[in-house]
Amino acid sequence: MNRKIVTILSLVIGGEAFIVMMGWIFHIHPLTRFLANGINMKFPTAFLFLVSAVGLYFIGKEKYEDNEWAHLILPGISLFIFLISFALLGAGIFNATTGIEFLYVETGASPLDFGSGWPSFPTLINFILFGIVSLFALFFDTGFAKVQFFGYVISLVGLLAILGYLLRVPALYYQFNATAIPMASNTSLLFVLLGIGLVLIGKMKRLHEV
Protein backbone atom coordinates (compact mmCIF):
# COMPACT_ATOMS: atom_id res chain seq x y z
CA MET A 1 0.00 0.00 0.00
CA ASN A 2 2.81 2.42 0.91
CA ARG A 3 4.43 1.73 -2.45
CA LYS A 4 1.29 2.82 -4.32
CA ILE A 5 0.91 5.94 -2.19
CA VAL A 6 4.55 6.89 -2.87
CA THR A 7 3.94 6.49 -6.61
CA ILE A 8 0.84 8.71 -6.40
CA LEU A 9 2.76 11.33 -4.40
CA SER A 10 5.52 11.29 -7.02
CA LEU A 11 2.94 11.93 -9.74
CA VAL A 12 1.23 14.73 -7.79
CA ILE A 13 4.53 16.48 -7.02
CA GLY A 14 5.80 16.09 -10.57
CA GLY A 15 2.47 17.18 -12.04
CA GLU A 16 2.27 20.36 -9.98
CA ALA A 17 5.92 21.13 -10.76
CA PHE A 18 5.23 20.71 -14.49
CA ILE A 19 2.17 22.99 -14.30
CA VAL A 20 4.21 25.69 -12.55
CA MET A 21 6.97 25.40 -15.16
CA MET A 22 4.42 25.83 -17.93
CA GLY A 23 3.08 28.88 -16.11
CA TRP A 24 6.54 30.46 -16.17
CA ILE A 25 7.35 29.47 -19.75
CA PHE A 26 4.07 30.80 -21.15
CA HIS A 27 3.72 33.66 -18.60
CA ILE A 28 0.45 32.31 -17.19
CA HIS A 29 0.96 33.66 -13.69
CA PRO A 30 -2.03 31.97 -11.93
CA LEU A 31 -0.45 28.58 -12.70
CA THR A 32 2.60 29.44 -10.59
CA ARG A 33 0.76 30.03 -7.31
CA PHE A 34 -2.13 28.80 -5.18
CA LEU A 35 -3.14 32.16 -3.73
CA ALA A 36 -4.29 34.84 -6.17
CA ASN A 37 -2.12 37.55 -4.63
CA GLY A 38 0.36 35.21 -2.99
CA ILE A 39 3.96 34.28 -3.61
CA ASN A 40 4.61 32.14 -6.66
CA MET A 41 6.71 29.00 -6.85
CA LYS A 42 9.94 29.89 -8.66
CA PHE A 43 10.93 28.21 -11.91
CA PRO A 44 14.11 26.64 -10.47
CA THR A 45 12.04 25.38 -7.53
CA ALA A 46 9.51 23.77 -9.86
CA PHE A 47 12.29 22.17 -11.90
CA LEU A 48 13.95 20.78 -8.77
CA PHE A 49 10.57 19.41 -7.62
CA LEU A 50 10.18 17.67 -10.98
CA VAL A 51 13.60 16.06 -10.52
CA SER A 52 12.79 15.23 -6.89
CA ALA A 53 9.53 13.56 -7.92
CA VAL A 54 11.54 11.20 -10.13
CA GLY A 55 13.95 10.71 -7.25
CA LEU A 56 11.15 9.89 -4.81
CA TYR A 57 9.79 7.25 -7.18
CA PHE A 58 13.17 5.56 -7.58
CA ILE A 59 13.96 5.74 -3.85
CA GLY A 60 10.75 3.78 -3.39
CA LYS A 61 11.77 1.31 -6.09
CA GLU A 62 15.16 0.90 -4.45
CA LYS A 63 13.62 0.15 -1.05
CA TYR A 64 11.04 -2.26 -2.47
CA GLU A 65 13.09 -4.32 -4.90
CA ASP A 66 16.75 -3.16 -4.94
CA ASN A 67 16.17 -1.64 -8.38
CA GLU A 68 19.16 -1.47 -10.76
CA TRP A 69 17.90 1.68 -12.47
CA ALA A 70 17.76 3.40 -9.09
CA HIS A 71 21.48 2.71 -8.63
CA LEU A 72 22.14 4.65 -11.83
CA ILE A 73 19.55 7.41 -11.55
CA LEU A 74 19.68 8.42 -7.86
CA PRO A 75 23.35 9.51 -7.80
CA GLY A 76 22.71 11.65 -10.90
CA ILE A 77 19.62 13.20 -9.33
CA SER A 78 21.54 13.92 -6.15
CA LEU A 79 24.42 15.56 -8.04
CA PHE A 80 22.02 17.61 -10.16
CA ILE A 81 20.14 18.87 -7.10
CA PHE A 82 23.41 19.72 -5.35
CA LEU A 83 24.75 21.68 -8.32
CA ILE A 84 21.66 23.87 -8.73
CA SER A 85 20.84 24.29 -5.03
CA PHE A 86 24.37 25.08 -3.85
CA ALA A 87 24.90 27.46 -6.79
CA LEU A 88 21.74 29.42 -5.96
CA LEU A 89 22.39 29.30 -2.22
CA GLY A 90 25.95 30.55 -2.63
CA ALA A 91 24.90 33.27 -5.04
CA GLY A 92 22.24 34.44 -2.61
CA ILE A 93 24.66 34.55 0.31
CA PHE A 94 27.35 36.42 -1.62
CA ASN A 95 24.91 38.67 -3.52
CA ALA A 96 25.91 37.23 -6.89
CA THR A 97 23.94 35.74 -9.78
CA THR A 98 24.08 32.41 -11.58
CA GLY A 99 21.67 33.04 -14.46
CA ILE A 100 19.47 30.17 -13.30
CA GLU A 101 17.30 32.51 -11.25
CA PHE A 102 16.47 34.56 -14.37
CA LEU A 103 15.08 31.68 -16.44
CA TYR A 104 11.72 32.77 -17.91
CA VAL A 105 11.62 35.82 -15.64
CA GLU A 106 10.07 38.83 -17.32
CA THR A 107 12.49 41.62 -18.24
CA GLY A 108 13.15 44.06 -15.42
CA ALA A 109 12.22 41.75 -12.52
CA SER A 110 14.61 42.13 -9.58
CA PRO A 111 16.33 39.01 -8.20
CA LEU A 112 14.74 39.82 -4.83
CA ASP A 113 11.34 40.60 -6.32
CA PHE A 114 8.59 38.14 -5.39
CA GLY A 115 7.92 37.79 -9.10
CA SER A 116 11.49 36.77 -9.86
CA GLY A 117 12.91 33.28 -10.07
CA TRP A 118 14.98 33.34 -6.88
CA PRO A 119 13.93 30.56 -4.41
CA SER A 120 13.87 31.10 -0.66
CA PHE A 121 16.82 29.83 1.39
CA PRO A 122 14.76 27.19 3.29
CA THR A 123 13.56 25.88 -0.08
CA LEU A 124 17.14 25.34 -1.27
CA ILE A 125 18.18 23.77 2.03
CA ASN A 126 15.28 21.32 1.81
CA PHE A 127 16.33 20.29 -1.69
CA ILE A 128 19.90 19.77 -0.47
CA LEU A 129 18.50 17.49 2.23
CA PHE A 130 16.62 15.54 -0.43
CA GLY A 131 19.82 15.24 -2.45
CA ILE A 132 21.49 13.71 0.61
CA VAL A 133 18.54 11.35 1.04
CA SER A 134 18.94 10.17 -2.55
CA LEU A 135 22.45 9.00 -1.67
CA PHE A 136 21.44 7.40 1.65
CA ALA A 137 18.83 5.37 -0.21
CA LEU A 138 21.61 3.39 -1.88
CA PHE A 139 22.66 1.86 1.45
CA PHE A 140 20.19 -0.77 2.64
CA ASP A 141 21.58 -1.42 6.11
CA THR A 142 21.50 2.13 7.50
CA GLY A 143 20.24 4.35 4.70
CA PHE A 144 16.49 4.01 5.03
CA ALA A 145 16.40 4.93 8.71
CA LYS A 146 17.99 8.22 7.64
CA VAL A 147 15.55 8.52 4.74
CA GLN A 148 12.66 8.43 7.19
CA PHE A 149 14.32 10.97 9.52
CA PHE A 150 14.99 13.44 6.70
CA GLY A 151 11.43 12.91 5.51
CA TYR A 152 10.15 14.24 8.83
CA VAL A 153 12.51 17.23 8.64
CA ILE A 154 11.52 18.14 5.06
CA SER A 155 7.81 17.85 5.94
CA LEU A 156 8.24 19.98 9.05
CA VAL A 157 9.86 22.81 7.07
CA GLY A 158 6.90 22.80 4.68
CA LEU A 159 4.31 22.42 7.44
CA LEU A 160 5.63 25.44 9.34
CA ALA A 161 5.22 27.55 6.20
CA ILE A 162 1.65 26.30 5.70
CA LEU A 163 0.83 27.21 9.31
CA GLY A 164 2.35 30.62 8.67
CA TYR A 165 -0.06 31.20 5.81
CA LEU A 166 -3.04 29.93 7.81
CA LEU A 167 -2.14 32.02 10.86
CA ARG A 168 -0.86 34.97 8.81
CA VAL A 169 2.53 34.93 10.51
CA PRO A 170 5.14 35.82 7.83
CA ALA A 171 8.08 34.58 9.91
CA LEU A 172 6.68 31.05 9.78
CA TYR A 173 6.81 31.04 5.99
CA TYR A 174 10.32 32.46 6.25
CA GLN A 175 9.69 36.11 5.42
CA PHE A 176 11.86 37.36 8.26
CA ASN A 177 12.30 40.88 6.84
CA ALA A 178 11.34 43.05 3.88
CA THR A 179 14.05 41.62 1.61
CA ALA A 180 13.76 37.94 2.60
CA ILE A 181 12.07 35.78 -0.04
CA PRO A 182 9.36 33.65 1.59
CA MET A 183 8.43 30.10 0.71
CA ALA A 184 5.39 29.93 -1.58
CA SER A 185 2.28 28.12 -0.37
CA ASN A 186 2.42 25.51 -3.16
CA THR A 187 6.12 24.98 -2.46
CA SER A 188 5.27 24.37 1.20
CA LEU A 189 2.61 21.82 0.34
CA LEU A 190 4.86 19.90 -2.05
CA PHE A 191 7.57 19.68 0.61
CA VAL A 192 5.03 18.19 3.02
CA LEU A 193 4.07 15.61 0.38
CA LEU A 194 7.72 14.92 -0.47
CA GLY A 195 8.53 14.38 3.19
CA ILE A 196 5.51 12.12 3.69
CA GLY A 197 6.67 10.06 0.72
CA LEU A 198 10.10 9.58 2.31
CA VAL A 199 8.56 8.61 5.66
CA LEU A 200 6.36 6.02 3.93
CA ILE A 201 9.37 4.64 2.08
CA GLY A 202 11.21 4.28 5.38
CA LYS A 203 8.32 2.14 6.66
CA MET A 204 7.88 0.21 3.42
CA LYS A 205 8.46 -3.55 3.39
CA ARG A 206 10.83 -5.02 0.84
CA LEU A 207 9.62 -7.41 -1.85
CA HIS A 208 10.97 -10.52 -0.13
CA GLU A 209 9.21 -9.51 3.11
CA VAL A 210 5.77 -9.10 1.56
ABEGO torsion letter per residue (X at the ends): XAAAAAAAAAAAAAAAAAAAAAAAAAGBAAAABABAABBBBBAAAAAAAAAAAAAAAAAAAAAAAGBAAAAAAAAAAAAAAAAAAAAAAAAAAAGBBAGAAABGBBBGBBAABAABABBBAAAAAAAAAAAAAAAAAABAAAAAAAAAAAAAAAAAAAAAAAAAAAAGBAAAAGBABAABBBBBAAAAAAAAAAAAAAAAAAABBBAAAX
